[in-house]
Amino acid sequence: MLSRDHQLVQDVAAVCAAARVAHHHATDLDSLDLTGSSTLVVDAEHPEAPAALARGAHLLTVSCTSSSLTSTRGPRALVARSALVPALRSITGDRGRHSLEVERLLAVGLVAGPIEHALGVAAEEIAAAFGAERCVISVRGDSTGAASGTQTWSSVAWSETADRCRVASAAEATLVGMAAHDPGNCESVMAAPLECGTGSRGLVGVISCGARIYTGDERGAITALGIRLAQDVDQRVAHERTLEEIDRLASGPGLDALLGIWNRAAVAQLCAMYVSAAGRTSRPLTALVVDIDDLQAINNRHGVEIGDRVLRRVADALRAVVRAEDIVGRWAGDEIVVKKDNDFSENFDILTAQGYARYGGGIWTATCAPAWF
């Protein structure tokens, strides 16, 4: 142990005596003898603390501080002064050992289902796999995330826990301090970053009640888990953006994917422009609505593929008998609109007859209703 704090030295000596463990105390780095040692306790306020932690890197290193816990790298554990005694009892008594359930961790993911539900299930599974009482997952480093257990989280408790997880993550060490939700007890925190491709910096952390120094394997596991969960979040974001783009393209003006004619949004915009132009020039404007009779019955009797073929043939028939500048578009599921910029009432019967003769055959009929503006 390296410390010049008399009370801290006495506390460590008492714990070691109760556990019948030999200990050595030094006040400066030159007199620090690590021969045969398994654990190094360093007073974080000691001026030679960083050098001592570097020298004892091969040991279980514990940095003890009476001030606010910081994310200084080096020790295996960052321990608050108030939690040092239970932490050392855990170490010297060889307690707090847990069997890591690797298979359970491998099954954790955030891809399936609603994100809130996926985060909640993942938090429960991670806590169980590490044998911890709680797990917190924050996607963006704030309260956006989930936590396992039945504890009711206040904004203050969540913020304090997230801060401790960030310190433990940055230090790559176990952080032991008094519990944020229960000041009478201590808790041990291990965490890893959750850095998504979107630029958000979240975290995943596990919290055990009491003093527990997580092993190197456990820290490696949570680091790998943080990388995988970040990839899952990135995949979800990419998937959601793709769906939004597909929805935008489907609902925006353009061609109907099935029929190859204008969709409703495009027809509405184009017709609005033509109506406005016709009003200014006093030119006649005609719209024809073609409603395929009993399309649902065709789908039920012959299958949806046949119904789609009927729709395509009607669309092809209408496009074949109108000019290139006329508008043919799908207005609803079984309704197709044809717009002409002149009065074609006189050849209306010819238009429908040509379409039926070319693409008919008895499987469909269409009800056509003209409207003149």
Phi, psi and omega in degrees: 000141177241112179194151172247007179271113185299316182294321178297319178298317180296319180298316180295318180298320181294318180295316181294322179295319180294328180269359181057047179243130180288146179218158180229134183245135177227147179260348177214165186295325182297327182266003180280114181251116182258008181298126178074007182274152175245338183223139176239122176255125183236131174286117185298337180278352180290136183298335181259018182301311181301318180295321179294319179295323178294320180294324183262026184300336181278355182255175170280105186260133181237121177258121183251134182222144176263351177264190180295142182290133180244170185262034178297129181280155176136301184283157173286332181219138170256120187236129174290147181306321182290341182251008185295315184300308178297328179295316179292325177297322178295319182290309184289333180271359180059038180258172178080015178279135182225149179270118181287125180270088185297317182300325179291321178294322181296336182274353182284135178200165181238016186276317188274144173077177177300145187298322181297317179292318181298320179295317180297315179296318180298318180298318179296316182292321180294316178301317180293320182295324180270356183067032181255159180283328184218157173221138176238139175232121177241120184287323184242009181086000178245207182280004176281102183167211183207161177220147179275170176089176183260002182296138174273121186266124169273164180298326180292314181296319179297316181297317180295318179294318179297321178297318179293322178296321179295320178296312180298322180293313182294325181277347184053047184212165171284136176249123180244123179206177178292141186298137180294325183263351182215087186300345181278351182230161177258167178216157182242132186238134172229137184210164177218153180289152175235085187261109184269159180293343179284353180100350179286146181241094179262196180201159171229128184221150175241141183234125177250138176287138183086184182270127179210126177262112182290145183281168177298322178296320180293321178293323176295323181293318182287331175295314178296323179295319178299321178295316182291320179294324176297321177295322177297317179298317178300319180295319178297316180299315179297319180295315181295322178294322178296316179296320178296320179292319177297317179296320179296316181292323182289323183269345180274171180294138180168198181269143174291127187297329183276317189259343180074016175245174182299144175275179187299317182298319179292318179300317181298316180292315181295316180294325178298320178293318181292322178297318179297317180293320180294325178293326180284326185259354181061028177272146180291148180222130184234141175234139180239127178253119181256117181248116181286123183288133171057041178297324179296322178295322177298316178299318182291323185276320187248348181105156183295326180299321178292320177299321177294322179295322177298313179302315181296322181291322177296315179299316179297321180297318181291319179295331183287338186247011175241168181279165182296329182277352178282157183259128172235121183212158179272120183265325178211189184304315182238022181238131179238135182254136173239128178244131175236148183267024171211179183273111177251030179297329182289333178246025179297314180297323179296318181301310182288324181294318179299317180297318181290320182295321185282320188241011182278215181128010172097349184273341180213155170225161182227137174265122184248129179238111179277152174221136182246141180254000000 
